[in-house]
């Protein structure tokens, strides 16, 4: 047991020091999704084309609006 504890005592930590060292976003990261209701034309293409099926069209105030399941 002492050998195990001693071996880990001098290893580099696995986690990052977040507040002091900012993480680098992964390659291909496109940013956080933002939905602007004033630009939506209720076509449903987002719901149809979402590969994860995380967008569903629901009826809201007489128009179909996307709902996002994150």
C-alpha positions, 0 to 999 in steps of 0.5 A: 500500500505504501508503494502505491501511495508513494508512486502517486505522490510524485506524479503530475496531476491529471486535472487542469488548473482551470481558473489559472490556466484556461482550457483550449477548445477542442478542434472543430468546436463551433461555439454555443448554440443560440436560438433567436426566436425573431429569426425563426420561420418555423420551417422545421429543418433544424428538427429534421436535420439534427443528427442527435434528434435533440430538437423537436417542433412544438406548438407555441402561440399558434406557431411551431417553435423548436425545443432543444433537449441538451 
